[in-house]
Amino acid sequence: MKNIQIRNAHLEDLPVLLGFEQEIIKAERPFDVTLKEDPISYYDLKAMILDQEASVVVAEVDGKVVASGYAISKRARHYLNHEYYAYLGFMYTDDQYRGMGINAKIVEALKSWSLERKFKEIRLTVYNDNLPAIKAYEKVGFKKHIIEMRLE
């Protein structure tokens, strides 16, 4: 196994992270006909990196940034038994580095950040037909909870 290090993202990582974001969009486009045409962006990564109330982490292998993820605080719906929860997103691992447990290390770092802030719940969203992602998240302990449906 290669030397994998998880660390907080820095502004200097932004060009690589913006590339990851476009790869995520490209991978998700087949699952979501409602996405606008390119160019689009999901995140304000610079603001998230600078935000003390968010955690953007990267995985480095031999000094190269190869994966990413974030955790942010989100307000829960008023009828739930928790006021806030940690929401994970921006989960990406470069194709060449998949299958090495890097995503699990990213999730573990974000889980630690979330627990330090006393969140009782951690959530993420994934497309129902994105079976590889679902399997990866189930492998690190996530369980299916709800399916969002749409009607045109």
C-alpha positions as CSV (number, residue, x, y, z in Angstrom):
1,M,0.0,0.0,0.0
2,K,1.2,3.5,-0.9
3,N,1.7,6.2,1.7
4,I,-1.7,7.8,2.1
5,Q,-2.0,11.0,4.2
6,I,-5.3,12.7,5.0
7,R,-5.0,16.5,5.6
8,N,-7.0,19.7,5.6
9,A,-7.3,21.2,2.1
10,H,-5.4,24.4,1.4
11,L,-6.1,27.2,-1.1
12,E,-3.1,25.9,-3.1
13,D,-5.1,22.7,-3.7
14,L,-7.9,24.6,-5.4
15,P,-6.9,23.9,-9.0
16,V,-6.9,20.1,-8.4
17,L,-10.1,20.3,-6.3
18,L,-11.9,22.2,-9.1
19,G,-10.8,19.4,-11.4
20,F,-12.3,16.8,-9.0
21,E,-15.5,18.8,-8.9
22,Q,-15.8,18.6,-12.7
23,E,-15.1,14.8,-12.6
24,I,-17.9,14.4,-10.0
25,I,-20.3,16.3,-12.2
26,K,-19.3,14.3,-15.2
27,A,-19.9,11.0,-13.3
28,E,-23.2,12.2,-11.9
29,R,-24.6,13.6,-15.1
30,P,-26.0,10.2,-16.4
31,F,-27.9,9.9,-13.1
32,D,-29.6,13.3,-13.2
33,V,-31.4,14.7,-16.2
34,T,-32.1,17.9,-14.3
35,L,-28.5,19.1,-14.3
36,K,-27.9,22.2,-16.4
37,E,-25.6,22.1,-19.3
38,D,-21.9,22.6,-18.7
39,P,-20.3,24.6,-17.4
40,I,-21.7,24.2,-13.9
41,S,-20.3,24.1,-10.4
42,Y,-21.7,22.4,-7.3
43,Y,-19.6,24.0,-4.6
44,D,-17.9,27.2,-3.5
45,L,-14.7,25.3,-2.6
46,K,-12.7,28.4,-1.7
47,A,-15.3,29.5,0.8
48,M,-15.5,26.0,2.3
49,I,-11.7,25.8,2.7
50,L,-11.7,29.1,4.5
51,D,-14.8,28.4,6.6
52,Q,-14.0,27.4,10.2
53,E,-17.4,25.6,10.4
54,A,-16.6,23.3,7.5
55,S,-14.0,20.6,7.0
56,V,-12.5,20.0,3.5
57,V,-10.0,17.3,3.5
58,V,-7.8,15.7,0.8
59,A,-5.8,12.5,0.6
60,E,-2.3,12.7,-0.7
61,V,-0.3,9.8,-2.0
62,D,3.4,10.5,-2.4
63,G,2.7,14.2,-2.3
64,K,-0.1,14.1,-4.9
65,V,-3.7,15.1,-4.0
66,V,-5.8,12.1,-5.1
67,A,-9.1,12.4,-3.2
68,S,-11.3,14.8,-1.4
69,G,-14.4,15.2,0.8
70,Y,-16.1,17.8,2.9
71,A,-18.3,17.9,6.0
72,I,-20.6,20.9,6.8
73,S,-23.2,21.6,9.4
74,K,-26.8,21.5,8.2
75,R,-30.0,22.3,10.0
76,A,-32.2,19.3,10.4
77,R,-35.9,19.5,9.7
78,H,-37.9,20.8,12.7
79,Y,-39.6,17.5,13.5
80,L,-36.4,15.4,13.8
81,N,-34.8,14.6,17.1
82,H,-31.6,16.6,16.4
83,E,-31.3,20.2,15.4
84,Y,-28.2,19.9,13.3
85,Y,-26.3,17.2,11.5
86,A,-23.0,16.8,9.6
87,Y,-23.5,16.5,5.9
88,L,-20.7,14.9,3.8
89,G,-20.1,15.7,0.2
90,F,-17.5,16.3,-2.5
91,M,-16.4,12.7,-2.2
92,Y,-14.0,11.9,-5.0
93,T,-11.1,9.6,-5.6
94,D,-8.9,9.7,-8.7
95,D,-9.5,6.6,-10.8
96,Q,-6.0,5.4,-10.4
97,Y,-6.3,5.3,-6.6
98,R,-9.7,3.6,-6.2
99,G,-9.8,0.4,-4.3
100,M,-7.1,1.4,-1.9
101,G,-9.3,2.3,1.1
102,I,-8.8,6.1,0.5
103,N,-12.5,6.9,0.6
104,A,-12.8,5.1,3.9
105,K,-9.9,7.2,5.3
106,I,-11.6,10.4,4.1
107,V,-14.9,9.4,5.6
108,E,-13.1,8.5,8.9
109,A,-11.5,12.0,9.0
110,L,-14.8,13.7,8.4
111,K,-16.6,11.5,10.9
112,S,-14.0,12.5,13.5
113,W,-14.5,16.2,12.7
114,S,-18.3,15.6,13.0
115,L,-18.0,13.8,16.4
116,E,-15.7,16.5,17.8
117,R,-18.5,19.0,17.1
118,K,-21.0,16.7,18.9
119,F,-23.1,15.9,15.8
120,K,-25.4,12.9,16.5
121,E,-26.1,12.3,12.9
122,I,-24.0,12.2,9.7
123,R,-25.7,12.1,6.3
124,L,-24.8,12.2,2.7
125,T,-26.7,11.9,-0.6
126,V,-26.0,9.5,-3.4
127,Y,-27.9,8.7,-6.6
128,N,-30.0,5.6,-6.3
129,D,-28.5,4.1,-9.4
130,N,-24.9,4.8,-8.4
131,L,-24.3,1.3,-7.1
132,P,-20.5,1.6,-6.7
133,A,-20.9,4.7,-4.5
134,I,-23.6,3.1,-2.5
135,K,-21.5,0.0,-1.9
136,A,-18.5,2.2,-0.8
137,Y,-20.6,4.2,1.7
138,E,-22.2,1.0,3.0
139,K,-18.8,-0.4,3.5
140,V,-17.9,2.4,5.9
141,G,-21.2,2.1,7.9
142,F,-23.8,4.2,6.1
143,K,-27.3,2.8,5.7
144,K,-30.0,3.6,3.2
145,H,-32.5,5.9,4.8
146,I,-34.8,7.6,2.3
147,I,-35.3,7.8,-1.4
148,E,-36.2,11.2,-2.9
149,M,-38.6,10.8,-5.9
150,R,-39.5,13.3,-8.6
151,L,-42.2,13.9,-11.2
152,E,-41.9,16.0,-14.3
